[in-house]
Amino acid sequence: LQHLADLEFLWLYDNQLTGTIPAELGALSSLETLSLFGNRLTGTIPAELGALSSLETLVLQSNNLSGSMPSDVCNLRTTNRGLLSLLQADCKSEVVCSCCTSCF
């Protein structure tokens, strides 16, 4: 993933991906959109995603994620001019998220 530093958009929705969200995604410093909805991802949301200072859209719903949205990710809603304007997760049932813009 370190060779994708200029990647701005990563749409991997509805691909039946399994496993956890790789913490290494937090190294994609130019990433503006990360869409992982509609897969079979498990585990917690990595705090390393909070390092994505250019992130505007993070879509995680319709997976099997658990735990809480990391505070580092929530902070992206208020730091860096509040660029993270769309944050979606399964926070009605699986993920605790006080900063999500939409809960499913």
DSSP file (Angstrom, degrees, kcal/mol; ACC not computed):
  #  RESIDUE AA STRUCTURE BP1 BP2  ACC     N-H-->O    O-->H-N    N-H-->O    O-->H-N    TCO  KAPPA ALPHA  PHI   PSI    X-CA   Y-CA   Z-CA
    1    1 A L    >         0   0    0      0, 0.0     3,-2.2     0, 0.0     0, 0.0   0.000 360.0 360.0 360.0 -22.9    0.0    0.0    0.0
    2    2 A Q  G >   +     0   0    0      1,-0.3     3,-0.6     2,-0.1    23,-0.0   0.713 360.0  61.8 -63.4 -18.1    2.9    2.4    0.5
    3    3 A H  G 3  S+     0   0    0      1,-0.2    -1,-0.3     2,-0.1     3,-0.2   0.423  92.9  66.3 -85.4   1.1    3.2    2.7   -3.3
    4    4 A L  G X   +     0   0    0     -3,-2.2     3,-2.1     1,-0.2    -1,-0.2  -0.077  57.0 131.1-110.8  31.3   -0.3    4.2   -3.5
    5    5 A A  T <  S+     0   0    0     -3,-0.6    25,-1.0     1,-0.3    -1,-0.2   0.744  73.3  51.2 -60.2 -25.2    0.5    7.4   -1.6
    6    6 A D  T 3  S+     0   0    0     -3,-0.2    -1,-0.3    23,-0.1     2,-0.2   0.412  78.8 125.2 -92.7   1.9   -1.2    9.5   -4.4
    7    7 A L    <   +     0   0    0     -3,-2.1    23,-0.2     1,-0.2     3,-0.1  -0.435  31.2 175.3 -65.0 128.5   -4.4    7.5   -4.4
    8    8 A E        +     0   0    0      1,-0.3    24,-3.4    23,-0.2    25,-2.0   0.733  62.0  36.7-105.8 -30.2   -7.4    9.8   -3.8
    9    9 A F  E     +a   33   0A   0     23,-0.2     2,-0.4    22,-0.2    -1,-0.3  -0.990  54.0 178.6-132.1 129.7  -10.5    7.5   -4.2
   10   10 A L  E     +a   34   0A   0     23,-2.3    25,-2.6    -2,-0.4     2,-0.7  -0.899   4.7 178.3-133.3 104.2  -10.8    3.8   -3.1
   11   11 A W  E     +a   35   0A   0     -2,-0.4    25,-0.2    23,-0.2    23,-0.0  -0.921  16.1 153.1-108.3 111.0  -14.2    2.3   -3.8
   12   12 A L    >   +     0   0    0     23,-3.1     3,-0.6    -2,-0.7     5,-0.3  -0.133  24.9 146.3-126.4  35.2  -14.4   -1.4   -2.7
   13   13 A Y  T 3   +     0   0    0      1,-0.2    25,-0.2     2,-0.1    24,-0.1  -0.437  62.0  10.4 -81.0 150.3  -18.1   -1.7   -2.0
   14   14 A D  T 3  S+     0   0    0     23,-1.9    -1,-0.2    -2,-0.1    25,-0.2   0.868  85.6 122.2  53.7  45.4  -20.1   -4.9   -2.6
   15   15 A N  S <  S-     0   0    0     -3,-0.6    24,-0.1    22,-0.2    -1,-0.1   0.298  78.0-119.5-114.3   6.6  -17.1   -7.1   -3.3
   16   16 A Q        +     0   0    0     22,-0.7    23,-0.1     1,-0.2     2,-0.1   0.831  48.5 176.8  56.5  35.1  -17.7   -9.6   -0.5
   17   17 A L        -     0   0    0     -5,-0.3    23,-2.8    19,-0.1     2,-0.3  -0.437   8.8-163.1 -67.5 143.1  -14.4   -8.7    1.1
   18   18 A T  E     +e   40   0B   0     21,-0.1    23,-0.2    -2,-0.1     2,-0.2  -0.764  42.5  43.9-122.8 170.1  -13.6  -10.6    4.3
   19   19 A G  E    S-e   41   0B   0     21,-0.6    23,-3.0    -2,-0.3     2,-0.2  -0.557  92.2 -40.7  94.4-160.9  -11.2  -10.0    7.2
   20   20 A T        -     0   0    0     21,-0.2    23,-0.1    -2,-0.2    25,-0.1  -0.582  60.9 -93.9-102.7 164.3  -10.4   -6.8    9.0
   21   21 A I        -     0   0    0     21,-0.5     2,-0.2    23,-0.5    23,-0.1  -0.678  50.9-115.5 -74.4 123.2   -9.9   -3.3    7.6
   22   22 A P    >   -     0   0    0      0, 0.0     3,-1.7     0, 0.0     4,-0.2  -0.418  11.2-145.4 -66.1 129.0   -6.1   -3.0    7.1
   23   23 A A  G >  S+     0   0    0      1,-0.3     3,-2.0    -2,-0.2     4,-0.1   0.770  94.7  76.0 -61.1 -25.1   -4.5   -0.4    9.4
   24   24 A E  G >  S+     0   0    0      1,-0.3     3,-2.1     2,-0.2    -1,-0.3   0.685  73.9  78.3 -62.8 -18.2   -2.1    0.3    6.6
   25   25 A L  G X  S+     0   0    0     -3,-1.7     3,-1.8     1,-0.3    -1,-0.3   0.792  79.6  71.6 -60.4 -24.9   -4.9    2.2    4.8
   26   26 A G  G <  S+     0   0    0     -3,-2.0    -1,-0.3     1,-0.3    -2,-0.2   0.615  86.7  64.8 -65.5 -12.1   -4.1    5.1    7.2
   27   27 A A  G <  S+     0   0    0     -3,-2.1     2,-1.9    -4,-0.1    -1,-0.3   0.495  71.1  99.8 -88.0  -4.8   -0.8    5.6    5.3
   28   28 A L    X   +     0   0    0     -3,-1.8     3,-2.1     1,-0.2    -1,-0.1  -0.548  53.6 179.8 -82.9  78.8   -2.7    6.7    2.1
   29   29 A S  T 3  S+     0   0    0     -2,-1.9    25,-0.4     1,-0.3    -1,-0.2   0.654  72.8  49.0 -62.6 -21.2   -2.2   10.4    2.8
   30   30 A S  T 3  S+     0   0    0    -25,-1.0    -1,-0.3   -23,-0.2     2,-0.1   0.439  78.6 130.4 -96.2  -0.2   -4.0   11.7   -0.3
   31   31 A L    <   +     0   0    0     -3,-2.1    23,-0.3     1,-0.2   -23,-0.2  -0.344  22.8 167.2 -63.9 125.5   -7.1    9.6    0.2
   32   32 A E        +     0   0    0    -24,-3.4    24,-3.2     1,-0.3    25,-2.1   0.698  67.3  33.4-105.7 -31.6  -10.3   11.6   -0.1
   33   33 A T  E     +ab   9  57A   0    -25,-2.0   -23,-2.3    23,-0.2     2,-0.4  -0.994  55.3 177.1-133.5 128.7  -12.9    8.8   -0.3
   34   34 A L  E     +ab  10  58A   0     23,-2.4    25,-2.4    -2,-0.4     2,-0.6  -0.958   8.2 179.1-129.0 112.6  -12.8    5.4    1.2
   35   35 A S  E     +ab  11  59A   0    -25,-2.6   -23,-3.1    -2,-0.4    25,-0.2  -0.946  17.8 151.9-120.4 112.5  -15.9    3.3    0.5
   36   36 A L        +     0   0    0     23,-3.1     3,-0.5    -2,-0.6     5,-0.2   0.170  28.5 137.0-120.9  14.3  -16.0   -0.2    2.0
   37   37 A F        +     0   0    0     22,-0.4   -23,-1.9     1,-0.2    25,-0.2  -0.200  56.4  31.9 -69.1 157.1  -19.8   -0.7    2.4
   38   38 A G  S    S+     0   0    0     23,-1.5   -22,-0.7   -25,-0.2    -1,-0.2   0.774  92.0 108.4  74.2  28.8  -21.5   -4.0    1.6
   39   39 A N  S    S-     0   0    0     -3,-0.5    -1,-0.2    23,-0.4   -21,-0.1  -0.342  78.7-106.6-114.0-160.5  -18.7   -6.4    2.3
   40   40 A R  E     +e   18   0B   0    -23,-2.8   -21,-0.6    -2,-0.1    23,-0.1  -0.165  57.1 154.6-123.5  37.4  -18.2   -8.9    5.1
   41   41 A L  E     -e   19   0B   0     -5,-0.2    23,-2.7   -23,-0.2     2,-0.2  -0.397  19.8-171.6 -70.9 144.4  -15.5   -7.0    7.0
   42   42 A T  E     +f   64   0C   0    -23,-3.0   -21,-0.5    21,-0.1    23,-0.2  -0.708  36.7  45.0-127.4 176.3  -15.2   -7.8   10.7
   43   43 A G  E    S-f   65   0C   0     21,-0.6    23,-2.4    -2,-0.2     2,-0.2  -0.374  90.5 -39.8  85.9-164.6  -13.3   -6.5   13.7
   44   44 A T        -     0   0    0     21,-0.2   -23,-0.5    -2,-0.1    23,-0.1  -0.509  59.3 -98.3 -98.2 165.9  -12.9   -2.9   14.8
   45   45 A I        -     0   0    0     21,-0.5     2,-0.1    23,-0.4    23,-0.1  -0.739  47.4-116.1 -83.2 123.3  -12.3    0.2   12.8
   46   46 A P    >   -     0   0    0      0, 0.0     3,-1.7     0, 0.0     4,-0.2  -0.370   7.7-140.5 -67.7 135.5   -8.6    1.0   12.9
   47   47 A A  G >  S+     0   0    0      1,-0.3     3,-2.3     2,-0.2     4,-0.2   0.753  96.0  78.6 -61.8 -24.5   -7.6    4.2   14.6
   48   48 A E  G >  S+     0   0    0      1,-0.3     3,-2.0     2,-0.2    -1,-0.3   0.729  75.7  73.5 -60.0 -21.9   -5.0    4.7   11.9
   49   49 A L  G X  S+     0   0    0     -3,-1.7     3,-1.6     1,-0.3    -1,-0.3   0.743  81.6  72.8 -63.7 -20.0   -7.7    5.9    9.6
   50   50 A G  G <  S+     0   0    0     -3,-2.3    -1,-0.3     1,-0.3    -2,-0.2   0.601  83.3  68.2 -68.3 -11.1   -7.6    9.0   11.7
   51   51 A A  G <   +     0   0    0     -3,-2.0     2,-2.0    -4,-0.2    -1,-0.3   0.496  69.9 102.5 -83.6  -4.4   -4.3    9.9    9.9
   52   52 A L    X   +     0   0    0     -3,-1.6     3,-1.9     1,-0.2    -1,-0.1  -0.532  46.8 173.4 -82.1  78.7   -6.2   10.4    6.6
   53   53 A S  T 3  S+     0   0    0     -2,-2.0    -1,-0.2     1,-0.3    30,-0.2   0.621  74.4  51.1 -68.2 -14.0   -6.1   14.2    6.8
   54   54 A S  T 3  S+     0   0    0    -25,-0.4    -1,-0.3   -23,-0.3     2,-0.2   0.408  80.3 129.6 -98.2   0.4   -7.5   14.6    3.3
   55   55 A L    <   +     0   0    0     -3,-1.9   -23,-0.2     1,-0.2   -22,-0.2  -0.363  20.4 161.5 -66.8 126.8  -10.5   12.3    3.9
   56   56 A E        +     0   0    0    -24,-3.2    30,-1.8     1,-0.3    29,-1.5   0.647  66.9  35.2-110.9 -29.7  -13.9   13.7    3.0
   57   57 A T  E     +bc  33  86A   0    -25,-2.1   -23,-2.4    28,-0.2     2,-0.4  -0.993  54.0 173.8-136.3 127.0  -16.0   10.5    2.7
   58   58 A L  E     -bc  34  87A   0     28,-2.8    30,-2.5    -2,-0.4     2,-0.5  -0.952   7.6-178.6-133.6 113.3  -15.8    7.3    4.8
   59   59 A V  E     +bc  35  88A   0    -25,-2.4   -23,-3.1    -2,-0.4   -22,-0.4  -0.949  18.1 149.8-120.0 114.3  -18.5    4.8    4.2
   60   60 A L        +     0   0    0     28,-2.6     5,-0.2    -2,-0.5    30,-0.2   0.391  28.4 123.3-124.8  -0.7  -18.4    1.6    6.3
   61   61 A Q        +     0   0    0     27,-0.2   -23,-1.5     1,-0.2   -22,-0.3  -0.088  56.3  43.3 -69.7 168.6  -22.0    0.4    6.7
   62   62 A S  S    S+     0   0    0      1,-0.2   -23,-0.4   -25,-0.2     2,-0.2   0.885  91.7 100.9  63.2  44.1  -23.3   -3.1    5.8
   63   63 A N  S    S-     0   0    0    -25,-0.2    -1,-0.2    -3,-0.2   -21,-0.1  -0.592  84.5-105.1-128.1-165.2  -20.4   -5.0    7.2
   64   64 A N  E     +f   42   0C   0    -23,-2.7   -21,-0.6    -2,-0.2    -3,-0.1  -0.241  62.4 148.6-120.3  42.9  -19.9   -6.9   10.4
   65   65 A L  E     -f   43   0C   0    -23,-0.2     2,-0.3    -5,-0.2   -21,-0.2  -0.330  23.1-171.3 -76.0 159.8  -17.7   -4.3   12.2
   66   66 A S        +     0   0    0    -23,-2.4   -21,-0.5     2,-0.1    29,-0.2  -0.859  36.8  42.4-143.0 175.3  -17.8   -3.9   16.0
   67   67 A G  E    S-g   95   0D   0     27,-0.6    29,-2.7    -2,-0.3     2,-0.3  -0.497  89.7 -41.3  86.7-153.9  -16.6   -1.6   18.7
   68   68 A S  E     -g   96   0D   0     27,-0.2   -23,-0.4    -2,-0.2    29,-0.2  -0.817  55.3-101.0-115.1 152.5  -16.5    2.2   18.7
   69   69 A M        -     0   0    0     27,-3.0    29,-0.2    -2,-0.3     5,-0.1  -0.595  53.7-108.9 -66.2 125.7  -15.5    4.7   16.0
   70   70 A P    >>  -     0   0    0      0, 0.0     4,-2.2     0, 0.0     3,-0.9  -0.271  15.7-127.8 -60.5 142.4  -12.0    5.7   17.0
   71   71 A S  H 3> S+     0   0    0      1,-0.3     4,-2.5     2,-0.2     5,-0.1   0.827 109.2  62.7 -60.4 -31.4  -11.7    9.2   18.3
   72   72 A D  H 34 S+     0   0    0      2,-0.2     4,-0.5     1,-0.2    -1,-0.3   0.858 106.2  45.1 -62.3 -34.7   -9.0    9.9   15.8
   73   73 A V  H X4 S+     0   0    0     -3,-0.9     3,-1.3     2,-0.2     4,-0.3   0.922 111.8  51.3 -73.3 -45.2  -11.5    9.3   13.0
   74   74 A C  H >< S+     0   0    0     -4,-2.2     3,-2.0     1,-0.3     4,-0.3   0.871 101.3  62.9 -58.5 -36.8  -14.1   11.4   14.7
   75   75 A N  G >X S+     0   0    0     -4,-2.5     4,-2.7     1,-0.3     3,-1.4   0.755  87.8  70.8 -62.3 -23.8  -11.6   14.2   15.1
   76   76 A L  G <4 S+     0   0    0     -3,-1.3     8,-1.4    -4,-0.5    -1,-0.3   0.692  88.5  64.8 -65.7 -16.6  -11.4   14.4   11.3
   77   77 A R  G <4 S+     0   0    0     -3,-2.0    -1,-0.3    -4,-0.3    -2,-0.2   0.718 117.2  23.9 -76.3 -20.7  -15.0   15.9   11.4
   78   78 A T  T <4 S+     0   0    0     -3,-1.4     3,-0.3    -4,-0.3    -2,-0.2   0.661 113.3  68.2-118.9 -24.5  -13.7   19.0   13.2
   79   79 A T  S >X S+     0   0    0     -4,-2.7     3,-1.8     1,-0.2     4,-0.7  -0.419  91.2  35.0 -90.3 172.0  -10.0   19.3   12.4
   80   80 A N  G >4 S-     0   0    0      1,-0.3     3,-0.9     2,-0.2    -1,-0.2   0.892 140.2 -55.9  50.9  45.1   -8.6   20.2    9.0
   81   81 A R  G 34 S-     0   0    0     -3,-0.3    -1,-0.3     1,-0.2    -2,-0.2   0.712  91.9 -75.2  62.4  21.1  -11.5   22.5    8.3
   82   82 A G  G <4 S+     0   0    0     -3,-1.8    -1,-0.2    -7,-0.2    -2,-0.2   0.883  75.2 165.0  62.5  40.5  -13.9   19.6    8.9
   83   83 A L    <<  +     0   0    0     -3,-0.9     2,-1.5    -4,-0.7     3,-0.2   0.845  53.3  84.6 -58.9 -35.7  -13.2   17.9    5.6
   84   84 A L        +     0   0    0     -8,-1.4   -28,-0.2    -5,-0.3   -27,-0.2  -0.523  50.6 154.0 -72.9  94.3  -14.7   14.6    6.7
   85   85 A S        +     0   0    0     -2,-1.5     2,-0.5   -29,-1.5    -1,-0.2   0.608  58.3  50.5-100.8 -14.6  -18.3   15.5    5.8
   86   86 A L  E     +c   57   0A   0    -30,-1.8   -28,-2.8    -3,-0.2     2,-0.4  -0.951  58.1 161.3-129.9 113.3  -19.7   12.1    5.2
   87   87 A L  E     +c   58   0A   0     -2,-0.5    14,-2.0   -30,-0.2    15,-1.6  -0.942  12.1 176.8-133.8 108.9  -19.2    9.3    7.8
   88   88 A Q  E     +cd  59 102A   0    -30,-2.5   -28,-2.6    -2,-0.4     2,-0.3  -0.927   8.8 147.3-120.8 137.9  -21.5    6.3    7.6
   89   89 A A  E     - d   0 103A   0     13,-1.5    15,-2.0    -2,-0.4     2,-1.6  -0.936  60.2 -89.7-153.9 173.7  -21.4    3.2    9.7
   90   90 A D    >>> +     0   0    0     -2,-0.3     4,-2.5    14,-0.2     5,-2.2  -0.413  66.5 145.4 -84.4  58.1  -23.7    0.5   11.2
   91   91 A C  T 345 +     0   0    0     -2,-1.6     6,-0.3     1,-0.2    -1,-0.2   0.421  55.7  69.5 -85.7   2.7  -24.1    2.6   14.4
   92   92 A K  T 345S-     0   0    0     -3,-0.2    -1,-0.2     4,-0.1    -2,-0.1   0.687 126.3  -2.2 -84.2 -19.1  -27.7    1.7   15.1
   93   93 A S  T <45S+     0   0    0     -3,-1.0    -2,-0.2     2,-0.1     3,-0.1   0.641 136.6  24.1-139.0 -35.3  -26.6   -1.9   15.9
   94   94 A E  T  <5S+     0   0    0     -4,-2.5   -27,-0.6     1,-0.2     2,-0.5   0.823 107.6  48.0-113.3 -39.3  -22.9   -2.7   15.6
   95   95 A V  E   < -g   67   0D   0     -5,-2.2     2,-0.6   -29,-0.2   -27,-0.2  -0.915  69.0-135.9-114.7 129.5  -20.6    0.3   15.9
   96   96 A V  E     +g   68   0D   0    -29,-2.7   -27,-3.0    -2,-0.5     2,-0.3  -0.735  38.0 163.3 -81.5 122.1  -20.8    2.9   18.6
   97   97 A C        +     0   0    0     -2,-0.6     3,-0.2    -6,-0.3    -8,-0.1  -0.855  25.3 171.9-149.3 107.0  -20.4    6.3   16.8
   98   98 A S  S    S+     0   0    0     -2,-0.3    -1,-0.1   -29,-0.2    -2,-0.0   0.568  86.7  49.6 -87.3  -9.9  -21.3    9.7   18.1
   99   99 A C  S    S+     0   0    0      3,-0.0    -1,-0.2   -30,-0.0   -12,-0.1   0.411  79.0 120.7-110.3   0.6  -19.8   11.5   15.2
  100  100 A C        -     0   0    0     -3,-0.2   -12,-0.2     1,-0.1     3,-0.1  -0.360  53.6-150.1 -67.6 144.1  -21.3    9.6   12.3
  101  101 A T  S    S+     0   0    0    -14,-2.0     2,-0.3     1,-0.3   -13,-0.2   0.734  86.0  21.9 -83.6 -24.6  -23.4   11.7    9.8
  102  102 A S  E     -d   88   0A   0    -15,-1.6   -13,-1.5    -3,-0.0     2,-0.4  -0.993  68.1-161.0-144.6 136.7  -25.6    8.7    9.0
  103  103 A C  E      d   89   0A   0     -2,-0.3   -13,-0.2   -15,-0.2   -15,-0.0  -0.952 360.0 360.0-118.4 138.1  -26.3    5.5   11.0
  104  104 A F              0   0    0    -15,-2.0   -14,-0.2    -2,-0.4    -1,-0.1   0.330 360.0 360.0-120.7 360.0  -27.7    2.3    9.5
